[in-house]
């Protein structure tokens, strides 16, 4: 399984240019295809769901071209039903392609087969099929009754009259009917049965149909009259707004992580209901500003967001972002009227409950609501994403709680936002890490500790972890050759670091781990990949606000490869031996310069030659040669480096 490790974040600030709206992109493509004339579509979303629609249109005889590799497309409308009368379409998990195409194809007088990924075949479509059958369409289920895949056959369509469609499972059924009915040429009235959910998405549909020349008469949210004798006509050029649902992650980042974070591409004049996510954030206390084509969010003046209890039926997608924002509020939060989550890319109510619990929240899951109680402190977690782009994007926000997150299958964001994680990285500030390594006796430990102190950062002496493993093994009688047992020991190591003292369980072992026996043991266990792997997460957990100085062999390569500052601290073997000589003499211990130099040279050679985590200067590390330099100077050098 592919994964992405996100570092803990300190805050968020910046500007994001949003990708095009998925809802608008796929609706616009279909309308442009059915319309008379050519349509230039600007800023179309580049994503999986839109790809599925474009592929389908090609197979159905609609010619379109892309301007270079830009997001600008030209669609040559067919001016009525699809000209290709037989096709098999695979539509992935793109609901915005599947439902509207089903309706348009049912009225195109051909034989078509529509299928998708397994999850698509679990997402209900009966309400739409029932609606289409009322006007004579021949739509059959080839798998489970009420679900895709579908087989559409030519049929005599009874034009005009009334079509009833349920509106309480997915608003996309109504959208699909609305967009297809002008193909009949007769006035048709759609009556919505049950309370219509996600109304703002219907508003998008009506707005776009009007731009293509078909004005639907809306009576409340119950009756929609599609006029007769009308055809879609290209508006010439159409600009796709930025995706308001995608905006929600960045606005929430601003509200949680200080901000301001600005999104460009949607604003006050947007036709997308999800811009109202900004209002919901404002209810949590976030500071929101809005322009014609941008929205900006910042944290409340006094820091923490307020707990909420909101009906979110009108913004079902962006509401997911609020479930994660709930982690950053001051009390239990309730998200109400979100039953449609259960029939989306995954059962989002269940998925969200499971993942929020992983980061420490207490979650109560109802048929159509979630109650999220934030934990006192978030926990690092491995997040599953259920092939659902929004799960991945939402949960990335948990890193703003100063904890790392591993996002499994991060490419699921391709559905609507292939560059999401790049944009997220641009507006977030990871907890900084200074990684310091170097040969034995180079003074890296002293320098690292002093730098941490000067900055008020946490300090990780990773070598002491290997020493602790060796000590624990020696005490327990575990063989230093037994890699699996040593790895288990490392994973469960009861180590604590407190005020410069080191503990193993209840015992203080600050001096004990410095013994020759532990040094030799540490160098043995440190070359065991299983031991190193067992210590990896533990080391990463030291990365906490406001920052970390991490010292040791693989700090800048394996443990914190994204460390912004990497230093390779060295000195000539003679200089290092000289320092050690002085220490030994001061302690009244015997010392011999020549043998000290020889020992260090041999050790350097061994460290550089070992196959696992060898000693080396990383290409992106700054070399600091302290042969002619004191500790103060070395510390000042690192601090200067950081500031620059
Ligand atoms: O820095 P030190 O002497 O306390 O390290 C003890 C041993 O652990 C030494 O053999 C180097 C090794 N080590 C390692 O392999 N990786 C680290 N990140 C830190 C130390």
Boltz pocket constraint, residues with backbone or C-beta under 6 A from the ligand:
constraints:
  - pocket:
      binder: B
      contacts: [[A, 462], [A, 463], [A, 464], [A, 466], [A, 467], [A, 519], [A, 522], [A, 523], [A, 524], [A, 526], [A, 527], [A, 551], [A, 552], [A, 553], [A, 554], [A, 555], [A, 613]]
      max_distance: 6.0
